[in-house]
């Protein structure tokens, strides 16, 4: 091996002398052509040419890992194949990790970055990003291509070594290092807590060191005698350190400076990427800006004026108020309700309560305590399980506590939170398209709702119990449907001369409401941010309400009748189930023929019911909008018709 080192030293000295001669000539040329400013002299290189006289300064020990087998071993040898296998194995692990991290991402958040993180997590992420390039030895070692040049004298000890293989070894080492840094970046920015940041960083370092582990196994003889010999010989492989790198015909840059610049470039890329992610998080780019919240039937009977707080009235869509943060998290308000416009009718809101370490639902002016001091501990009406989530849609719908006057309230029986935003037609139930600008579904004809999951409501419905006909309520000004809680409103025309009956949705149930006001007044009330709680819907004459539902119309639902508020019957009073139901008038003619009634006629989309004499000699008729109600009588009929005699 001494012979190899001397040869390297002699070659270095010869190169140094010839290099000095070339640099002196270059200096002369530079004096004649001052525009070539990148020609660097010996002082700029930071190296005294006389220092090349020693073997220690000239020799450079190459990196000892399996990638060096790609340089020293022959292509068809076991060490070369082993090195390729380790490269493929490491890369496959990193690619699998990367695929697993991005496969659940959305078009707007392909890296599945959390919607937000705490300041401690943010600092931890940037510390990890700074450490990443300096602790990745494969990436660092691959930069030797800038400072170490191929020495032909190596072939005396390693005949299979060549300049292309030297380039191959460092290129694959660099590719693996870059892949590692890419996966490391994704793991770091995906972390939502400090411990996860450093655990993922440490776990990935193990994958990056597999090539070192593979060399240790080879040197200890676990992989055969051939690999053991070749592995131990890697410690004797030395080459020459390069002083400058040519980047043009007459332009050179110090090799170590170029190597440092590449390292800093990688560091800058990681920091810049982290800063972009942090900026997007602060701007709410990864947040769901609109959610649909559905409350259950829980009711809080407040002590003042025996007021009932129906939580279901606060069901609906909630949107983030831009620029407003509480405890580093956004605040969601009921859609379309600005708290500054009418303070006497404050909207419901969801915000993060630091003292409870949970998301809470509050209504300004309504608290559990005696004083409204703004403390979320006394103000919350619903409280999530403990969480650090930054996005309301990421909070589980299970385990929310609802205040009904009990000190330790149980979890709500029914409660759900879902994001309204879409990213593809699948989010629109394939019944509409997703708007790129608004991230909202634009439903096809025949479908309505946030996600286009509701059938378009029937234009005309009929109440068979009272034989009222209800039509969709439209604004006389522009003809648009009057909507309440994202559902249409039905009204009965000419049912009463002194008032109006409407059937409206209130967040969980359909109500049959009568009021001594005109339909025009109803339209004004509905268009002015109608709210079941603040408009005191039960103060109207509400005699019927449906079973809990999310349907787009009351068709086919069971109806309950409110008998009395008197006594201890609770918020919904004394109620009983009824046979009352609503039916759609569309396609009525298809339903006019019942087996029990024989043939019926349909004129202008309305059933003309049969009547006549039955086999028992008594007169009968069928009633109802679909002629499905058999109505026998005590009137006796004869062959010539009714004889006017009644059965005694």
GIDA-V353830 format. One record per helix or strand of 2 or more residues. SS is the DSSP state (~ for helix, > for strand). FROM is the first residue (numbers start at 1). TO is the last residue. Records with the same first field share a line. If there is no record, write none. Layout:
SS = FROM-TO + FROM-TO
This chain:
~ = 2-32 + 42-45 + 49-53 + 55-58 + 66-72 + 78-102 + 119-135 + 137-142 + 144-147 + 152-156 + 163-190 + 194-208 + 210-219 + 225-236 + 255-282 + 304-306 + 311-314 + 343-345 + 376-379 + 392-394 + 425-428 + 519-527 + 537-539 + 588-591
> = 59-61 + 148-149 + 238-241 + 244-248 + 251-254 + 290-294 + 299-301 + 308-310 + 316-326 + 329-334 + 348-353 + 358-363 + 382-383 + 401-402 + 416-419 + 432-434 + 441-443 + 447-448 + 454-455 + 460-463 + 468-472 + 483-484 + 487-488 + 490-492 + 500-505 + 510-515 + 541-546 + 559-564 + 574-577 + 582-584 + 601-603 + 606-608 + 611-613 + 618-623 + 629-638 + 641-646
